[in-house]
Every structure is written in C-alpha cells, then in structure tokens.
Amino acid sequence: MRWQGLAIILLLLITVNTVEAVPTTNAATMVGNNNFTMNGNGASGGVGWFQWSMKTGLEYAHTPNVTTPGGAYSYVMANSPIWGSTVYYYKACDATGCGGEVSLTTTAVTPIPVPNYDAYAQNMTENHLDPMNFIWNTTRPFTAISGDTIFYGLIFAMLLIGMWLKTHGTQTATMFGMMFICMFTVSAGGLAIGLPPEFLAAGQALMYISLTGMIVMFTFK
C-alpha cells in the first residue's frame, strides 16, 4: 500500500508538471466604430488565435492562427461584421485551451450629415429671389456635399476644357481663367471659395505661366 501511495503521488506530480497554462486574454486596443484589436499573451508552441462573438460565453468564431515569437500576440478585426455601438467578447487561445473572456464596446458611428434642400429654397422665396441670395442658395445643395472647392473647380474645369475643344486654342480659355483667377488664389475672396494653403503656390505658378503664354502669343502672332 505504501508503494502504491508513492506511485500515485509521483504520477500526480508528473501530471501537474506537464500541464501548460492557457494564454492570458488582454484588453482590446484601437477600438473604433468598425474595428478593434484583440490581444493575448502566453501562447504555447509559438502559435495562438482568438475566438470571439457578440454573445457572452459563445465565442465560436475563430480567427486565423497568429505566430507568437515573443509570447504576446494580437489580431485586428475590421469592417463587416464589426458594427458601431456593439458589445463584443473574445478569448485568447492556443493548443492548451483558452484564457478568460474579455468584452469591449465599439464606438458610435457618426452619421453623415444630410443637407436640408428645402431650407435653401425657402430662403430664396423669403428673400423674394434676391440675386445675392439666389446665387448662393442655388449652388449650396451641391457644395454642402462636395465642398466649394471641388464643386466650382469642376464647373470651371469643364468650361475651360469646352472652350479649348471649341476654339482649338488656349487664348479664350486663358483669358477666361485670368478673369476668374481671383476667386481661387486667395483664401477668402470673390466667391469665398479659396484653396488650401498648399495649393495656393501651384495656382499662382499656373497663373504666371498663363501670363507668360499670353505675352508670347501676342508677341509672335
């Protein structure tokens, strides 16, 4: 009996020494409205993964294996099926099992502003179609979405290209551009369109080139 007891104790000691600890599930980082990063530590064998779900205790979704050369490992979840203002649960796992459950809540999604087109039409009628308000309100539904610079840039680009194709020359287009250049080469002037500071130098350079081209054209005509 004594030898049997010693054998049982020895077997228990061997079993305890061979049991490997499961990974530790760490808190999520980089949490956004459609993404988050799951973190774990202590994966054995240099390979780990994560199991996650939107229901506590039901982490059945399985990420691809992640190598863990330093023990710590992570995996980025992004886009669909990640939604804003939603609670997610996950566990860090390896071949020995899974660590404790960790939860996180994604941030809220900022809705895209919807222009109120009726307000612009009402403003025009209340001002009895005043020309100053009429010009601003007729374009505002478009500029509210794309921005002043993009909207007017496209309008004038199409006009200049049309003139160039119609006349097969740049004289008319250049003169037209010179008349309206003040709207774009200052931060607040003309239609108050303005340009970002980094584009002002490029716009001024193009204006200088246009002036040079006009001088050359009239000199050698």
C-alpha positions in Angstrom: 0.0 0.0 0.0 2.8 2.3 0.8 4.4 1.8 -2.6 1.1 2.3 -4.3 0.6 5.6 -2.5 4.0 6.8 -3.5 3.3 5.8 -7.1 0.1 7.8 -7.1 1.8 10.8 -5.6 4.6 10.6 -8.2 2.1 10.3 -11.1 0.2 13.4 -9.8 3.5 15.4 -9.7 4.3 14.4 -13.2 0.9 15.3 -14.4 1.0 18.7 -12.7 4.4 19.5 -14.2 3.3 18.6 -17.7 0.1 20.8 -17.7 0.7 24.1 -19.6 -1.0 27.3 -18.7 -3.6 28.6 -21.1 -3.0 32.1 -22.7 -3.9 35.3 -20.9 -6.6 37.4 -22.6 -5.6 41.1 -22.5 -7.9 44.1 -23.0 -8.7 45.3 -26.5 -6.9 48.3 -28.1 -7.5 50.6 -31.0 -11.3 50.3 -30.6 -13.2 52.2 -33.3 -16.7 52.1 -34.7 -15.9 49.3 -37.1 -12.6 47.9 -35.8 -10.7 46.7 -32.7 -7.5 44.8 -31.9 -7.7 41.7 -29.8 -4.6 41.0 -27.6 -3.3 37.9 -25.8 -0.2 36.7 -24.1 1.4 33.4 -23.2 0.6 31.2 -26.1 2.5 27.9 -26.1 4.1 26.5 -29.2 4.6 29.9 -30.8 1.0 29.8 -32.3 -2.2 31.3 -30.9 -5.6 32.6 -32.1 -8.7 34.3 -30.8 -12.3 33.2 -30.6 -14.9 35.9 -30.5 -18.7 36.5 -30.6 -21.4 39.1 -29.8 -22.8 36.8 -27.1 -21.0 36.1 -23.8 -19.8 32.6 -23.4 -20.4 31.7 -27.1 -17.1 32.6 -28.7 -17.2 30.2 -31.6 -15.9 32.5 -34.4 -12.3 31.6 -34.9 -9.5 33.9 -36.3 -6.6 32.7 -38.3 -3.6 31.4 -36.4 -1.2 34.1 -35.2 2.5 33.5 -34.6 3.7 34.5 -31.2 7.5 34.7 -31.2 7.6 36.8 -28.1 4.6 35.3 -26.3 2.3 38.3 -26.9 0.1 38.3 -30.0 -2.8 40.3 -31.4 -5.3 40.2 -34.3 -7.1 43.2 -35.9 -10.9 42.9 -36.6 -12.1 45.5 -39.0 -15.1 46.3 -41.3 -18.0 43.9 -41.6 -19.3 42.2 -39.4 -18.0 44.8 -36.9 -20.6 47.4 -36.1 -20.7 50.6 -34.1 -22.0 50.8 -30.5 -21.9 46.9 -30.2 -20.5 44.7 -27.4 -18.1 42.0 -28.5 -16.5 39.2 -26.5 -13.3 37.3 -27.2 -10.8 34.9 -25.7 -7.1 34.3 -26.4 -6.5 30.6 -27.3 -3.8 28.1 -28.1 -3.5 24.4 -28.3 -3.8 24.1 -24.5 -7.1 26.0 -24.3 -8.5 29.5 -24.0 -8.0 32.3 -21.5 -10.6 34.3 -19.8 -13.3 36.2 -21.6 -12.8 40.0 -22.3 -15.5 42.3 -23.5 -15.4 45.6 -25.4 -17.8 48.1 -26.9 -17.2 49.7 -30.3 -17.6 53.4 -30.6 -20.7 55.0 -32.1 -20.9 55.7 -35.8 -21.0 59.4 -36.7 -23.9 59.8 -39.2 -23.3 61.6 -42.5 -24.9 65.0 -42.4 -27.9 65.2 -44.8 -28.3 68.6 -46.5 -31.7 70.3 -46.0 -32.6 71.3 -49.5 -35.9 72.7 -48.6 -34.2 75.3 -46.4 -32.3 76.8 -49.4 -35.5 77.0 -51.5 -37.4 78.6 -48.6 -34.6 81.1 -48.1 -34.8 82.2 -51.7 -38.5 82.7 -51.6 -38.4 84.6 -48.3 -35.8 87.0 -49.8 -38.0 87.5 -52.9 -35.4 85.9 -55.2 -32.8 88.5 -54.2 -29.9 88.0 -56.7 -27.3 87.9 -54.0 -29.1 85.2 -52.0 -30.3 83.4 -55.2 -26.7 82.7 -56.4 -25.6 81.3 -53.1 -28.7 79.2 -52.4 -28.9 77.6 -55.8 -25.5 76.1 -55.5 -25.5 75.4 -51.8 -27.2 71.9 -52.1 -24.2 70.8 -54.2 -21.4 72.5 -52.3 -22.8 71.2 -49.0 -21.9 67.7 -50.1 -18.7 68.1 -52.2 -17.4 71.3 -50.8 -17.0 74.7 -52.6 -13.5 74.0 -54.0 -14.5 70.7 -55.6 -17.8 71.9 -57.0 -16.6 75.2 -58.5 -13.4 73.5 -59.6 -15.3 71.0 -61.7 -17.6 73.7 -63.1 -14.7 75.9 -64.3 -12.7 73.0 -65.4 -15.5 71.9 -67.7 -15.9 75.4 -69.0 -12.2 75.8 -69.8 -11.9 72.4 -71.4 -15.0 73.2 -73.5 -13.5 76.4 -74.7 -10.3 74.7 -75.6 -12.1 72.0 -77.6 -14.4 74.6 -79.3 -11.7 77.0 -80.4 -8.8 74.5 -80.8 -6.6 77.1 -78.9 -5.9 78.3 -75.4 -6.3 82.0 -75.9 -10.0 82.3 -74.9 -9.7 79.8 -72.1 -6.6 81.6 -70.7 -8.4 85.0 -70.8 -11.4 83.5 -69.1 -9.3 81.9 -66.4 -7.5 85.2 -65.8 -10.8 87.0 -65.2 -11.8 84.5 -62.5 -8.5 83.7 -61.0 -9.1 86.0 -58.1 -11.8 83.5 -56.8 -9.3 80.8 -56.3 -5.9 82.3 -55.5 -6.9 83.9 -52.2 -8.2 82.2 -49.0 -11.3 84.4 -48.8 -12.2 86.5 -51.8 -14.5 86.5 -54.8 -16.9 83.7 -54.1 -15.0 83.0 -50.9 -14.0 79.6 -52.4 -10.4 79.7 -51.5 -7.9 76.9 -51.6 -5.9 75.0 -49.0 -2.5 76.8 -48.5 -0.5 74.0 -50.1 -2.4 74.6 -53.4 -2.1 78.4 -53.5 1.6 78.2 -54.7 0.6 75.8 -57.5 -2.3 78.1 -58.5 -0.1 81.1 -58.6 2.5 79.3 -60.7 -0.1 78.3 -63.2 -1.2 82.0 -63.4 2.3 83.1 -64.1 2.6 80.5 -66.8 -0.7 81.7 -68.4 0.5 85.3 -68.3 3.8 84.3 -70.0 1.9 82.3 -72.6 -0.4 85.3 -73.4 2.6 87.6 -73.8 4.4 85.1 -76.1 1.2 84.6 -78.1 0.6 88.3 -78.7 4.2 89.0 -79.4 4.7 86.3 -82.1 1.2 86.4 -83.5 
